[in-house]
Amino acid sequence: MDARIDQVVTSGTTALDDTEHDVENNTYLVGDDDEVIVIDPGFDAEAVLKQVGDREVMAVILTDGNEHHLATALEVAAAGEEDEDDWAPIALHRSDRLLWRDYFGRLAKSEEDEDDAKALRSVEPDIWLEDGGVFEIADVQLEIVHTPGHTPGSVSVISEQLGVLFSGDTLHRGRPGSVGGVFDDLRKQLNSIGALLTPLPKDLRVLPGQGEETTVGEEDARWDTWGALSDEDD
């Protein structure tokens, strides 16, 4: 198996409920020497595409529809290609469609050229992610698991062959994932985390959307302690 995981860390600010938050985003590239899938492009398309190099971007998977994942999605999908027919497909869960529309709607309002604004308002993901859906790259499979709570359409991505769980902002090391400590629906998020972790091998690596990696076993052992957070959030 020649598949490998590359990581790119980018920093920026993201708006959530009209509040700006500083975010350090983990982008993951899964593939081999010829092709890659990009998970959560982050803030800096140039840095991501530098890591991609001469490889072909086969897909861009967004684990949720928040701004820091959408900001460079089109640029990374294009990977320098002018013809949109040559762009990699962008994949998002349908339950985050409103977040997608809100983001590109805001961009459209800032455009002076009406044709460009119209194009931004009409842009849609190429693939609607579904629970149990599978992507294949470099002879490994990436399975999509719907893990709502952080956002309605949050997903995690599991690769048994690589022994890894990409948890996005559903789960961070030592805590439920968040942007700036803000939780959308923490009770639902905790339920998603519990259902996600329980059947998985305890030594499975967890690569989160922010912060350092961890393991399923470490986070499963902490899960019961997070109930108090849900009470505080209420």
LUMDREN-827112 format. One record per atom (N, C-alpha, C): residue number from 1; residue in one letter; atom name; x, y, z. Coordinates in pm, whole numbers. Example, Ala and Ser with C-alpha at 12.3 -4.5 7.8 and 13.67 -1.06 7.14 Angstrom:
fike,lopa,sedo,u,v,w
1,a,N,1319,-569,780
1,a,CA,1230,-450,780
1,a,C,1320,-330,780
2,s,N,1285,-225,708
2,s,CA,1367,-106,714
2,s,C,1290,3,787
! end
This chain:
fike,lopa,sedo,u,v,w
1,m,N,84,-120,0
1,m,CA,0,0,0
1,m,C,87,124,0
2,d,N,69,209,-102
2,d,CA,151,328,-115
2,d,C,84,453,-59
3,a,N,-38,440,-11
3,a,CA,-111,557,37
3,a,C,-44,615,161
4,r,N,-48,747,170
4,r,CA,8,815,287
4,r,C,-78,936,320
5,i,N,-54,993,437
5,i,CA,-126,1111,482
5,i,C,-27,1225,500
6,d,N,-54,1337,435
6,d,CA,23,1459,456
6,d,C,-65,1560,529
7,q,N,-5,1642,612
7,q,CA,-80,1741,689
7,q,C,-27,1881,659
8,v,N,-121,1975,645
8,v,CA,-88,2116,629
8,v,C,-167,2194,734
9,v,N,-99,2279,811
9,v,CA,-165,2358,914
9,v,C,-167,2504,869
10,t,N,-285,2563,867
10,t,CA,-299,2704,829
10,t,C,-380,2777,935
11,s,N,-354,2907,946
11,s,CA,-420,2987,1050
11,s,C,-496,3103,987
12,g,N,-603,3143,1054
12,g,CA,-681,3257,1007
12,g,C,-795,3285,1103
13,t,N,-886,3369,1060
13,t,CA,-1004,3399,1141
13,t,C,-1129,3353,1066
14,t,N,-1226,3311,1142
14,t,CA,-1352,3267,1084
14,t,C,-1467,3330,1160
15,a,N,-1572,3367,1089
15,a,CA,-1688,3432,1151
15,a,C,-1792,3328,1189
16,l,N,-1842,3338,1311
16,l,CA,-1947,3249,1359
16,l,C,-2045,3334,1438
17,d,N,-2168,3343,1390
17,d,CA,-2268,3428,1455
17,d,C,-2217,3570,1473
18,d,N,-2156,3624,1367
18,d,CA,-2107,3762,1362
18,d,C,-1991,3789,1457
19,t,N,-1928,3684,1507
19,t,CA,-1811,3698,1593
19,t,C,-1691,3635,1524
20,e,N,-1578,3705,1525
20,e,CA,-1457,3653,1463
20,e,C,-1380,3566,1563
21,h,N,-1335,3450,1516
21,h,CA,-1257,3359,1600
21,h,C,-1128,3322,1528
22,d,N,-1018,3318,1605
22,d,CA,-892,3270,1550
22,d,C,-896,3117,1544
23,v,N,-857,3062,1430
23,v,CA,-861,2917,1410
23,v,C,-730,2871,1346
24,e,N,-677,2761,1398
24,e,CA,-563,2693,1334
24,e,C,-618,2562,1278
25,n,N,-624,2554,1145
25,n,CA,-694,2445,1078
25,n,C,-597,2338,1028
26,n,N,-633,2213,1053
26,n,CA,-557,2100,998
26,n,C,-619,2055,867
27,t,N,-540,2058,761
27,t,CA,-580,2002,632
27,t,C,-506,1871,612
28,y,N,-575,1769,563
28,y,CA,-512,1639,540
28,y,C,-522,1602,393
29,l,N,-411,1551,341
29,l,CA,-405,1502,204
29,l,C,-384,1352,210
30,v,N,-475,1276,151
30,v,CA,-466,1131,151
30,v,C,-444,1085,8
31,g,N,-337,1011,-17
31,g,CA,-311,964,-152
31,g,C,-174,904,-167
32,d,N,-126,904,-291
32,d,CA,7,850,-319
32,d,C,86,951,-400
33,d,N,179,906,-482
33,d,CA,261,998,-559
33,d,C,190,1054,-681
34,d,N,71,1001,-712
34,d,CA,1,1042,-834
34,d,C,-126,1122,-808
35,e,N,-198,1090,-701
35,e,CA,-328,1153,-679
35,e,C,-358,1164,-529
36,v,N,-442,1262,-496
36,v,CA,-475,1286,-355
36,v,C,-621,1328,-342
37,i,N,-675,1303,-224
37,i,CA,-800,1365,-180
37,i,C,-764,1463,-69
38,v,N,-819,1583,-76
38,v,CA,-793,1687,24
38,v,C,-911,1694,119
39,i,N,-882,1688,248
39,i,CA,-985,1699,351
39,i,C,-969,1833,422
40,d,N,-1071,1919,413
40,d,CA,-1077,2050,481
40,d,C,-961,2142,441
41,p,N,-973,2210,327
41,p,CA,-863,2290,273
41,p,C,-810,2402,362
42,g,N,-891,2462,448
42,g,CA,-839,2564,538
42,g,C,-824,2701,473
43,f,N,-727,2779,524
43,f,CA,-717,2920,490
43,f,C,-622,2952,375
44,d,N,-529,2864,346
44,d,CA,-419,2899,255
44,d,C,-411,2797,142
45,a,N,-475,2829,29
45,a,CA,-474,2737,-84
45,a,C,-334,2715,-137
46,e,N,-253,2819,-137
46,e,CA,-117,2807,-190
46,e,C,-37,2704,-111
47,a,N,-50,2706,22
47,a,CA,23,2610,106
47,a,C,-25,2468,81
48,v,N,-156,2452,66
48,v,CA,-212,2319,40
48,v,C,-166,2267,-96
49,l,N,-175,2352,-198
49,l,CA,-137,2309,-333
49,l,C,13,2286,-345
50,k,N,91,2355,-265
50,k,CA,235,2327,-262
50,k,C,260,2185,-212
51,q,N,184,2144,-111
51,q,CA,198,2008,-60
51,q,C,144,1906,-161
52,v,N,40,1942,-234
52,v,CA,-13,1855,-339
52,v,C,93,1831,-446
53,g,N,164,1937,-483
53,g,CA,268,1925,-585
53,g,C,212,1891,-721
54,d,N,274,1794,-787
54,d,CA,232,1753,-921
54,d,C,119,1652,-921
55,r,N,73,1615,-805
55,r,CA,-33,1515,-796
55,r,C,-168,1573,-837
56,e,N,-257,1486,-881
56,e,CA,-390,1531,-921
56,e,C,-484,1527,-801
57,v,N,-555,1637,-779
57,v,CA,-656,1641,-674
57,v,C,-782,1573,-726
58,m,N,-820,1462,-663
58,m,CA,-933,1382,-708
58,m,C,-1065,1425,-644
59,a,N,-1058,1483,-525
59,a,CA,-1179,1531,-457
59,a,C,-1138,1619,-340
60,v,N,-1229,1707,-301
60,v,CA,-1213,1790,-181
60,v,C,-1330,1756,-89
61,i,N,-1299,1698,27
61,i,CA,-1402,1660,123
61,i,C,-1407,1764,233
62,l,N,-1527,1817,260
62,l,CA,-1547,1915,366
62,l,C,-1620,1846,481
63,t,N,-1558,1844,599
63,t,CA,-1621,1777,712
63,t,C,-1732,1860,775
64,d,N,-1741,1987,741
64,d,CA,-1857,2069,776
64,d,C,-1857,2192,687
65,g,N,-1962,2273,699
65,g,CA,-1977,2388,610
65,g,C,-1939,2520,672
66,n,N,-1856,2520,776
66,n,CA,-1812,2645,834
66,n,C,-1710,2715,744
67,e,N,-1698,2845,765
67,e,CA,-1621,2932,676
67,e,C,-1478,2887,657
68,h,N,-1412,2841,763
68,h,CA,-1269,2808,750
68,h,C,-1246,2682,667
69,h,N,-1351,2606,639
69,h,CA,-1339,2493,547
69,h,C,-1378,2531,404
70,l,N,-1465,2631,391
70,l,CA,-1511,2671,259
70,l,C,-1419,2772,190
71,a,N,-1341,2846,269
71,a,CA,-1273,2964,219
71,a,C,-1187,2939,95
72,t,N,-1116,2828,90
72,t,CA,-1028,2800,-24
72,t,C,-1070,2674,-100
73,a,N,-1191,2626,-74
73,a,CA,-1234,2500,-135
73,a,C,-1232,2507,-288
74,l,N,-1283,2617,-344
74,l,CA,-1288,2628,-490
74,l,C,-1148,2635,-549
75,e,N,-1060,2712,-483
75,e,CA,-924,2728,-534
75,e,C,-846,2597,-530
76,v,N,-862,2522,-422
76,v,CA,-794,2394,-411
76,v,C,-852,2294,-511
77,a,N,-983,2295,-528
77,a,CA,-1047,2205,-626
77,a,C,-999,2237,-767
78,a,N,-978,2364,-796
78,a,CA,-931,2405,-929
78,a,C,-787,2365,-952
79,a,N,-705,2374,-848
79,a,CA,-563,2333,-855
79,a,C,-494,2391,-979
80,g,N,-524,2518,-1006
80,g,CA,-458,2586,-1117
80,g,C,-523,2568,-1252
81,e,N,-628,2486,-1261
81,e,CA,-694,2462,-1389
81,e,C,-798,2572,-1416
82,e,N,-795,2628,-1535
82,e,CA,-891,2733,-1572
82,e,C,-1029,2676,-1604
83,d,N,-1032,2562,-1669
83,d,CA,-1157,2501,-1713
83,d,C,-1225,2431,-1595
84,e,N,-1344,2475,-1560
84,e,CA,-1413,2418,-1444
84,e,C,-1442,2269,-1461
85,d,N,-1448,2223,-1585
85,d,CA,-1470,2081,-1608
85,d,C,-1353,1996,-1558
86,d,N,-1237,2059,-1539
86,d,CA,-1119,1988,-1492
86,d,C,-1099,1999,-1341
87,w,N,-1190,2070,-1273
87,w,CA,-1177,2086,-1129
87,w,C,-1219,1957,-1057
88,a,N,-1157,1935,-942
88,a,CA,-1196,1821,-859
88,a,C,-1334,1847,-799
89,p,N,-1414,1744,-779
89,p,CA,-1544,1763,-714
89,p,C,-1529,1799,-567
90,i,N,-1617,1886,-522
90,i,CA,-1621,1925,-380
90,i,C,-1738,1852,-315
91,a,N,-1715,1794,-197
91,a,CA,-1815,1711,-131
91,a,C,-1849,1768,7
92,l,N,-1979,1779,34
92,l,CA,-2031,1833,159
92,l,C,-2161,1761,192
93,h,N,-2190,1747,320
93,h,CA,-2319,1688,358
93,h,C,-2432,1787,332
94,r,N,-2542,1737,282
94,r,CA,-2654,1824,244
94,r,C,-2708,1906,362
95,s,N,-2697,1855,482
95,s,CA,-2750,1927,598
95,s,C,-2675,2056,627
96,d,N,-2558,2075,564
96,d,CA,-2485,2202,578
96,d,C,-2500,2289,454
97,r,N,-2601,2261,375
97,r,CA,-2622,2340,253
97,r,C,-2649,2487,286
98,l,N,-2720,2514,395
98,l,CA,-2750,2652,432
98,l,C,-2622,2728,466
99,l,N,-2530,2663,537
99,l,CA,-2402,2727,567
99,l,C,-2326,2760,439
100,w,N,-2328,2666,345
100,w,CA,-2263,2688,215
100,w,C,-2326,2809,145
101,r,N,-2457,2812,137
101,r,CA,-2526,2920,67
101,r,C,-2503,3055,136
102,d,N,-2502,3055,268
102,d,CA,-2477,3180,341
102,d,C,-2338,3234,308
103,y,N,-2239,3145,308
103,y,CA,-2102,3188,284
103,y,C,-2085,3244,143
104,f,N,-2129,3170,43
104,f,CA,-2110,3217,-95
104,f,C,-2205,3333,-127
105,g,N,-2315,3342,-55
105,g,CA,-2402,3458,-70
105,g,C,-2334,3585,-21
106,r,N,-2260,3575,91
106,r,CA,-2186,3691,141
106,r,C,-2077,3732,43
107,l,N,-2009,3633,-14
107,l,CA,-1907,3665,-114
107,l,C,-1969,3735,-235
108,a,N,-2086,3687,-277
108,a,CA,-2152,3746,-393
108,a,C,-2186,3893,-368
109,k,N,-2229,3927,-247
109,k,CA,-2265,4065,-216
109,k,C,-2146,4159,-225
110,s,N,-2026,4105,-205
110,s,CA,-1906,4190,-211
110,s,C,-1849,4203,-352
111,e,N,-1908,4130,-447
111,e,CA,-1860,4134,-586
111,e,C,-1923,4252,-661
112,e,N,-1838,4330,-729
112,e,CA,-1889,4441,-809
112,e,C,-1941,4393,-944
113,d,N,-1882,4289,-999
113,d,CA,-1924,4235,-1127
113,d,C,-2046,4144,-1106
114,e,N,-2158,4177,-1170
114,e,CA,-2282,4105,-1148
114,e,C,-2274,3961,-1196
115,d,N,-2199,3937,-1304
115,d,CA,-2184,3799,-1354
115,d,C,-2109,3713,-1253
116,d,N,-2003,3771,-1192
116,d,CA,-1928,3698,-1089
116,d,C,-2015,3673,-966
117,a,N,-2095,3773,-931
117,a,CA,-2183,3758,-815
117,a,C,-2287,3649,-840
118,k,N,-2341,3647,-960
118,k,CA,-2440,3545,-995
118,k,C,-2378,3406,-990
119,a,N,-2254,3395,-1038
119,a,CA,-2185,3266,-1037
119,a,C,-2163,3217,-894
120,l,N,-2127,3308,-804
120,l,CA,-2105,3269,-664
120,l,C,-2236,3226,-598
121,r,N,-2344,3295,-629
121,r,CA,-2472,3258,-569
121,r,C,-2521,3122,-618
122,s,N,-2480,3083,-737
122,s,CA,-2530,2959,-795
122,s,C,-2439,2839,-770
123,v,N,-2319,2862,-718
123,v,CA,-2226,2750,-700
123,v,C,-2278,2653,-594
124,e,N,-2262,2524,-619
124,e,CA,-2308,2419,-528
124,e,C,-2200,2312,-516
125,p,N,-2199,2237,-407
125,p,CA,-2110,2121,-401
125,p,C,-2140,2024,-515
126,d,N,-2040,1952,-558
126,d,CA,-2058,1854,-666
126,d,C,-2111,1721,-614
127,i,N,-2081,1693,-488
127,i,CA,-2121,1566,-427
127,i,C,-2184,1596,-292
128,w,N,-2302,1538,-268
128,w,CA,-2364,1546,-136
128,w,C,-2324,1421,-58
129,l,N,-2251,1441,48
129,l,CA,-2204,1329,130
129,l,C,-2321,1260,199
130,e,N,-2310,1129,211
130,e,CA,-2411,1050,282
130,e,C,-2342,955,379
131,d,N,-2409,928,490
131,d,CA,-2357,832,587
131,d,C,-2334,697,520
132,g,N,-2214,644,535
132,g,CA,-2181,517,473
132,g,C,-2121,528,334
133,g,N,-2118,650,279
133,g,CA,-2055,669,148
133,g,C,-1906,643,155
134,v,N,-1848,603,43
134,v,CA,-1707,564,40
134,v,C,-1636,632,-78
135,f,N,-1519,688,-50
135,f,CA,-1427,736,-152
135,f,C,-1310,639,-158
136,e,N,-1254,622,-277
136,e,CA,-1137,536,-292
136,e,C,-1022,618,-349
137,i,N,-905,600,-290
137,i,CA,-786,671,-335
137,i,C,-663,586,-301
138,a,N,-577,566,-397
138,a,CA,-451,494,-375
138,a,C,-473,359,-306
139,d,N,-578,287,-349
139,d,CA,-609,154,-298
139,d,C,-654,151,-152
140,v,N,-699,266,-98
140,v,CA,-759,267,35
140,v,C,-897,330,25
141,q,N,-982,298,121
141,q,CA,-1118,352,124
141,q,C,-1131,453,237
142,l,N,-1208,557,209
142,l,CA,-1243,658,308
142,l,C,-1394,654,327
143,e,N,-1438,610,444
143,e,CA,-1581,595,470
143,e,C,-1635,718,543
144,i,N,-1746,770,495
144,i,CA,-1809,887,554
144,i,C,-1905,845,665
145,v,N,-1896,911,781
145,v,CA,-1988,889,892
145,v,C,-2051,1023,929
146,h,N,-2181,1031,921
146,h,CA,-2251,1155,958
146,h,C,-2247,1170,1109
147,t,N,-2189,1281,1157
147,t,CA,-2173,1304,1301
147,t,C,-2226,1444,1335
148,p,N,-2357,1465,1327
148,p,CA,-2414,1598,1348
148,p,C,-2397,1647,1491
149,g,N,-2404,1778,1507
149,g,CA,-2393,1840,1638
149,g,C,-2310,1966,1630
150,h,N,-2184,1953,1588
150,h,CA,-2101,2072,1565
150,h,C,-2168,2160,1461
151,t,N,-2210,2099,1353
151,t,CA,-2304,2158,1257
151,t,C,-2401,2047,1220
152,p,N,-2514,2080,1157
152,p,CA,-2608,1974,1120
152,p,C,-2549,1872,1024
153,g,N,-2457,1915,939
153,g,CA,-2400,1825,839
153,g,C,-2258,1783,865
154,s,N,-2212,1793,989
154,s,CA,-2075,1750,1019
154,s,C,-2057,1601,989
155,v,N,-1942,1567,935
155,v,CA,-1908,1428,910
155,v,C,-1769,1398,962
156,s,N,-1743,1272,985
156,s,CA,-1609,1221,1011
156,s,C,-1574,1122,901
157,v,N,-1447,1092,886
157,v,CA,-1400,1006,777
157,v,C,-1310,899,836
158,i,N,-1341,773,808
158,i,CA,-1265,661,862
158,i,C,-1194,586,749
159,s,N,-1066,555,771
159,s,CA,-995,465,681
159,s,C,-938,351,764
160,e,N,-997,233,749
160,e,CA,-948,117,824
160,e,C,-808,78,777
161,q,N,-783,89,645
161,q,CA,-651,48,593
161,q,C,-540,136,648
162,l,N,-569,265,664
162,l,CA,-468,356,718
162,l,C,-471,364,870
163,g,N,-571,302,931
163,g,CA,-581,302,1077
163,g,C,-604,440,1134
164,v,N,-697,517,1071
164,v,CA,-713,657,1111
164,v,C,-859,701,1101
165,l,N,-895,791,1191
165,l,CA,-1023,860,1190
165,l,C,-995,1009,1174
166,f,N,-1047,1068,1067
166,f,CA,-1042,1213,1050
166,f,C,-1170,1268,1111
167,s,N,-1157,1336,1225
167,s,CA,-1277,1371,1303
167,s,C,-1325,1513,1278
168,g,N,-1258,1588,1191
168,g,CA,-1301,1724,1164
168,g,C,-1312,1804,1293
169,d,N,-1415,1889,1301
169,d,CA,-1438,1966,1424
169,d,C,-1546,1903,1511
170,t,N,-1580,1777,1483
170,t,CA,-1668,1703,1573
170,t,C,-1594,1667,1702
171,l,N,-1467,1629,1688
171,l,CA,-1389,1582,1803
171,l,C,-1247,1635,1793
172,h,N,-1203,1702,1899
172,h,CA,-1065,1746,1911
172,h,C,-999,1668,2025
173,r,N,-869,1679,2034
173,r,CA,-798,1609,2142
173,r,C,-845,1662,2278
174,g,N,-901,1572,2359
174,g,CA,-938,1606,2495
174,g,C,-1071,1676,2512
175,r,N,-1145,1698,2403
175,r,CA,-1271,1772,2417
175,r,C,-1355,1760,2291
176,p,N,-1484,1788,2303
176,p,CA,-1564,1799,2181
176,p,C,-1511,1914,2096
177,g,N,-1518,1900,1965
177,g,CA,-1467,2004,1878
177,g,C,-1555,2128,1880
178,s,N,-1491,2243,1854
178,s,CA,-1565,2368,1849
178,s,C,-1484,2471,1773
179,v,N,-1546,2582,1742
179,v,CA,-1477,2700,1691
179,v,C,-1490,2807,1798
180,g,N,-1378,2845,1858
180,g,CA,-1381,2949,1960
180,g,C,-1459,2911,2084
181,g,N,-1471,2780,2113
181,g,CA,-1543,2737,2232
181,g,C,-1694,2746,2220
182,v,N,-1744,2770,2098
182,v,CA,-1888,2782,2076
182,v,C,-1943,2649,2024
183,f,N,-2049,2600,2089
183,f,CA,-2112,2474,2048
183,f,C,-2250,2503,1990
184,d,N,-2280,2441,1878
184,d,CA,-2410,2460,1813
184,d,C,-2517,2375,1881
185,d,N,-2492,2245,1891
185,d,CA,-2584,2152,1958
185,d,C,-2497,2047,2026
186,l,N,-2449,2081,2147
186,l,CA,-2350,1998,2213
186,l,C,-2405,1861,2250
187,r,N,-2530,1855,2292
187,r,CA,-2587,1725,2330
187,r,C,-2588,1630,2210
188,k,N,-2629,1680,2095
188,k,CA,-2629,1598,1975
188,k,C,-2486,1562,1935
189,q,N,-2395,1656,1951
189,q,CA,-2255,1631,1917
189,q,C,-2196,1521,2004
190,l,N,-2226,1525,2134
190,l,CA,-2176,1422,2224
190,l,C,-2233,1285,2189
191,n,N,-2360,1282,2153
191,n,CA,-2420,1156,2111
191,n,C,-2350,1102,1986
192,s,N,-2320,1192,1892
192,s,CA,-2250,1151,1771
192,s,C,-2111,1096,1802
193,i,N,-2041,1164,1893
193,i,CA,-1907,1120,1929
193,i,C,-1912,982,1994
194,g,N,-2004,963,2086
194,g,CA,-2016,833,2152
194,g,C,-2045,721,2055
195,a,N,-2140,745,1964
195,a,CA,-2175,643,1865
195,a,C,-2060,616,1769
196,l,N,-1983,720,1741
196,l,CA,-1869,706,1650
196,l,C,-1757,623,1712
197,l,N,-1724,653,1836
197,l,CA,-1605,592,1898
197,l,C,-1627,450,1946
198,t,N,-1746,420,1996
198,t,CA,-1770,292,2064
198,t,C,-1727,169,1984
199,p,N,-1761,157,1855
199,p,CA,-1725,33,1784
199,p,C,-1584,31,1726
200,l,N,-1510,141,1738
200,l,CA,-1380,150,1671
200,l,C,-1267,94,1758
201,p,N,-1160,44,1697
201,p,CA,-1044,-4,1773
201,p,C,-985,107,1859
202,k,N,-948,74,1981
202,k,CA,-901,176,2075
202,k,C,-769,239,2030
203,d,N,-691,168,1949
203,d,CA,-562,223,1907
203,d,C,-571,300,1775
204,l,N,-691,316,1722
204,l,CA,-709,391,1597
204,l,C,-668,537,1618
205,r,N,-585,588,1529
205,r,CA,-543,728,1537
205,r,C,-660,820,1506
206,v,N,-668,931,1577
206,v,CA,-768,1033,1550
206,v,C,-694,1159,1506
207,l,N,-721,1203,1383
207,l,CA,-662,1325,1330
207,l,C,-773,1430,1323
208,p,N,-771,1528,1415
208,p,CA,-881,1623,1425
208,p,C,-864,1743,1332
209,g,N,-971,1821,1322
209,g,CA,-967,1940,1238
209,g,C,-884,2053,1296
210,q,N,-863,2050,1427
210,q,CA,-778,2147,1494
210,q,C,-698,2074,1603
211,g,N,-575,2119,1625
211,g,CA,-497,2066,1735
211,g,C,-425,1935,1704
212,e,N,-374,1872,1809
212,e,CA,-289,1755,1796
212,e,C,-371,1627,1783
213,e,N,-307,1525,1729
213,e,CA,-374,1397,1713
213,e,C,-391,1326,1846
214,t,N,-480,1227,1848
214,t,CA,-506,1150,1967
214,t,C,-544,1009,1923
215,t,N,-607,931,2009
215,t,CA,-653,798,1972
215,t,C,-799,780,2015
216,v,N,-863,684,1955
216,v,CA,-1001,652,1992
216,v,C,-1009,616,2139
217,g,N,-915,536,2188
217,g,CA,-918,493,2327
217,g,C,-908,609,2425
218,e,N,-819,703,2397
218,e,CA,-803,819,2485
218,e,C,-931,900,2493
219,e,N,-993,924,2379
219,e,CA,-1113,1009,2378
219,e,C,-1236,934,2428
220,d,N,-1244,805,2402
220,d,CA,-1355,726,2453
220,d,C,-1354,725,2606
221,a,N,-1234,722,2664
221,a,CA,-1223,722,2809
221,a,C,-1266,856,2870
222,r,N,-1257,962,2792
222,r,CA,-1294,1095,2842
222,r,C,-1441,1127,2819
223,w,N,-1507,1052,2733
223,w,CA,-1640,1090,2684
223,w,C,-1739,1113,2797
224,d,N,-1741,1026,2898
224,d,CA,-1837,1039,3008
224,d,C,-1820,1170,3084
225,t,N,-1700,1226,3085
225,t,CA,-1675,1348,3162
225,t,C,-1729,1473,3092
226,w,N,-1768,1460,2966
226,w,CA,-1811,1578,2889
226,w,C,-1959,1611,2907
227,g,N,-2031,1526,2979
227,g,CA,-2172,1554,3005
227,g,C,-2193,1686,3077
228,a,N,-2100,1720,3165
228,a,CA,-2110,1846,3240
228,a,C,-2105,1966,3146
229,l,N,-2029,1953,3038
229,l,CA,-2024,2061,2939
229,l,C,-2160,2083,2877
230,s,N,-2231,1975,2852
230,s,CA,-2363,1986,2794
230,s,C,-2460,2056,2890
231,d,N,-2447,2027,3021
231,d,CA,-2532,2094,3119
231,d,C,-2503,2242,3123
232,e,N,-2373,2278,3114
232,e,CA,-2335,2419,3113
232,e,C,-2387,2489,2988
233,d,N,-2384,2417,2876
233,d,CA,-2428,2476,2749
233,d,C,-2577,2503,2750
234,d,N,-2651,2422,2826
234,d,CA,-2796,2446,2840
234,d,C,-2822,2573,2918
! end
